[in-house]
Amino acid sequence: MANQKQKSLSLHEQHPGKVEVNSTVKVTTQEELSLVYSPYVAEPARAIKENKDDVYKYTSKGNMVAVISDGSAVLGLGNVGPKAALPVMEGKAVLFKTFADVDAFPLVLDTQDPDEIINIITNLAPSFGGINLEDISAPNCITIERTLKKTLDIPVFHDDQHGTSIVTLAALINACRLTDKDLSKLHVVISGLGAAGGNIARLLHKVGVSNIYGYSLEGVCSYKHYEDYDFSVQELLDEGVLTPSDSSSLETLIKDKDVFIGVSAKDIVSKAMIESMSKNPFIFAMANPDPEIPYKDAKDAGAKIIGTGRSDYPNQINNVLAFPGLFKGVLKARAKNITDEMKIAAAKAIAYIIEDKELKDDYIIPSPFDKRVVTEVSKAVYQVATK
Amino acid sequence: MANQKQKSLSLHEQHPGKVEVNSTVKVTTQEELSLVYSPYVAEPARAIKENKDDVYKYTSKGNMVAVISDGSAVLGLGNVGPKAALPVMEGKAVLFKTFADVDAFPLVLDTQDPDEIINIITNLAPSFGGINLEDISAPNCITIERTLKKTLDIPVFHDDQHGTSIVTLAALINACRLTDKDLSKLHVVISGLGAAGGNIARLLHKVGVSNIYGYSLEGVCSYKHYEDYDFSVQELLDEGVLTPSDSSSLETLIKDKDVFIGVSAKDIVSKAMIESMSKNPFIFAMANPDPEIPYKDAKDAGAKIIGTGRSDYPNQINNVLAFPGLFKGVLKARAKNITDEMKIAAAKAIAYIIEDKELKDDYIIPSPFDKRVVTEVSKAVYQVATK
C-alpha cells in the first residue's frame, strides 16, 4: 500500500498531470493554417452565428464534458479546496476518455458559494455538451444540480449522487435475480443521507421499493430529528421516499431488514447486527477505503451478497460502470436532461451484462474493463433519450 | 476562395471540432485504475493540500492555458456571441499545441459583462497555468486584463492587444535594420485605437518611439475629441504615449511620416497619401481580410516595406509568431506576469531569427513554420522571467 501510494505520486509527476489537449487537425502548411485559423475559421463561425445548433456540427462541444468541482468533498479527504481536487478531476477526465471516448475537461473552482458556482457554470455552458459535477458537498450539490438542470440546455449530472445510485441499483437487481427475491418488497436500510445516500433512496423508491429506512449522524431517520436535517433529507421524509422509524439505534433499526447500504463511515456495523437481519441479507458497505463492516466479518456473519467500494474485494460498486456510457448515450442523443428513466435503463444495462447462469454471490457486478459495459449502457440510455 | 471556405467547413465538420482531451496515462488494469483514480489519486490530492505549489508537480496545470472569449469581437465578424466564437478559440488551442506543445483549452462565455467575466476567470484560475484572453471588445478587454493581472497568481495575456504589438514591433525592428533607420526617431501614424492599436502605441513608446500619432473613427487623435474617447484612449493622451495633432484628416496627418500602422478598416489610405509620406515609408496595413491600402497600390506608391495580416502577401504580421513561444517561456519560468520586458524580448527574438544578410523588403518577418521561432521566443522570454 505504501508502495502503491508512491507509485501514484510518481505516475502523477511524470508528465506531469494526466490530461492534455490535442489537435484533431494538422497544421503544417500555410494553407492548413488558413483553414484552421484566420481567415477561413470565419466560415464555421459565420455558420454558427446564423444557426446556433451548428455549434454541434463544427466544434468539439457535442462530445465535450466539463468535470467540475469546488473541492469541498473530495474522496474521503473532505474539503481540500480546488487545487488539491485537480488530480481527482483529471482522473475522472481520463476515465471518460479511456472508457467511452468522451472528451472531458477538469475544472476546479475557487469558490464554494452555490450561487456563484451556478452562475459560473451557466456562463461556461456554451463550450460543453454536458456538465459532470463532482465532489461538491451536500446539500449544495443538490441545489446546484437542480438549478442547472432547469436552466441549461445541456445535461447536468452529479456523479456522487447519481452514478452511485445507478450502480447500487444494478447490484440490487442482480442480487435479487440471483436469490429470486422481489426487489420492491425488500426492506432496506441506508446509512449516510448525503449526496449518495439520498439519491440511492430516491432511485430505489422510483423502482418501487417502499420500505427504505435512513440512518445518519443525527441517528435513525424520523420526524424527531426533522429540524436538524438539511432540506434534502427533509424532502426524503416529506415525499415518502424514506419511511420514518422510531428505532433508537442502527442496531435496532437493522433487525430483520433485507439490505444494508452504507455510504457513511467505517466499522459502524457489527457481526451481531448482520446476524440480526433477515436470512441471507445483502450488504453493500461502500465507505472508502474502510467499509461499514470488514468484508470478512460480513461474510462470517452470514451476509449472502457483499458489495464494497473497493477493487480488492468482489462486487465493487464502482461509478465508472455508469458515467462513461451514460454520457456517451446522452451526448449522442443530444438529450437536454438525464432523467430517472435513463438512470434506471443504465442500471439494468449494467446488471444484465451478466447472464443468469453466470451470476454468483461474488459476481453480481461486471468488471469496468468489460468492454460491453459502456456499449450496453450508452445504447440503453440513447434508446430512452430518443424515444 | 469559395473553395477554401468549403474546405474549412468540411475540415471542421469531420471530427467534428478541432480539439480533444487525451489521457497521458494508461488505464487497462485494475491496478492502473486504482493509481489514476480512487483510491490512490488521494496521494497527490493530499500532497497538494499540504503544499499548494505541488499542483504544478502532480497535475497538468503548469502547461495548461485557458483560451477565453466572450464572443464580442471575433475576427472581423464582430459580436457573434460565444457559440460562434468557439471554432476560433479551438483554432487558437490548436496553434498553442501545434507550435509550442502548450495545452490550451477553449472556453467561451455566455456573458459580456466585464465584472462577471473577471469573477468567472478568477474562480477558474486554479485549473490553469495561464490565461489567454481572445476576441473581447475594447475597452472591456483592457479592464478585464488589467484587473486579472493584479489579482491572479498566473500570467494573463490578451493576444489581440499584446500579440499584435509584439509582432508589429518585430517587423519595425527589422525594417529599421534593413534601412539603417533609428527606430526611436520614427514618426509613426497608427490607425485604429482599439485593443491592438492602443497597445502597439504603448509598446513602441516603451522602446523609445516618441512621435506616435493616432487616428480613429473620431478623427485624428487630439484633445478636441477627449470626451468622445473611452478611458483607454484618454490614457494614451494623458500618459504622453500618443502625441496629439491638430491635423484635420488622416490625409494631412500622414504627410511626411515614416510609418503607417493600420489596425482599422479597408481602403482608408490612398496612393497619394503614401506618396506624401517621407521617403521609403513602412506600411503595415493589417486590416483583415482587406488591408487599409491594397498591397500593390502601396508598392506602386513607393512604400519601401509593406506588411499585412494576410498570408498571401510577404511579411505577414501574424500573432502566431508570438503567443506560442511567449506562453511556453512564461509557463516554464512559472512567471506570475507577462511584463513589457518579456514582450520586447519576444519581439527581438522574432526579429533576429532573420540574419542581417537575409533581410529583404519582402522578408522582414520569419515564417510561422520556422521551427526556430518558438524556440528563440520562449528562450528569450524565459531568460527575462527568471532574471
Interface residues (C-beta under 8 A of the other chain):
Chain A: Q4 K5 K7 S8 L9 L11 H12 E13 H15 P16 G17 K18 V19 E20 V21 N22 S23 T24 V25 V27 T28 T29 Q30 E31 L33 S34 L35 V36 Y37 S38 P39 Y40 V41 A42 E43 P44 A45 R46 A47 I48 K49 K52 V55 Y56 K57 Y58 T59 S60 K61 G62 N63 M64 V74 L75 G76 L77 V80 G81 P82 K83 A84 A85 L86 P87 V88 E90 G91 K92 A93 V94 L95 K97 T98 F99 D103 A104 F105 P106 L107 V108 L109 D110 T111 E116 N119 I120 T122 N123 L124 A125 P126 S127 N288 P289 G309 R310 S311 V320 P368 F369
Chain B: Q4 K5 K7 S8 L9 L11 H12 E13 H15 P16 G17 K18 V19 E20 V21 N22 S23 T24 V25 V27 T28 T29 Q30 E31 L33 S34 L35 V36 Y37 S38 P39 Y40 V41 A42 E43 P44 A45 R46 A47 I48 K49 K52 V55 Y56 K57 Y58 T59 S60 K61 G62 N63 M64 V74 L75 G76 L77 V80 G81 P82 K83 A84 A85 L86 P87 V88 E90 G91 K92 A93 V94 L95 K97 T98 F99 D103 A104 F105 P106 L107 V108 L109 D110 T111 E116 N119 I120 T122 N123 L124 A125 P126 S127 N288 P289 G309 R310 S311 V320 P368 F369
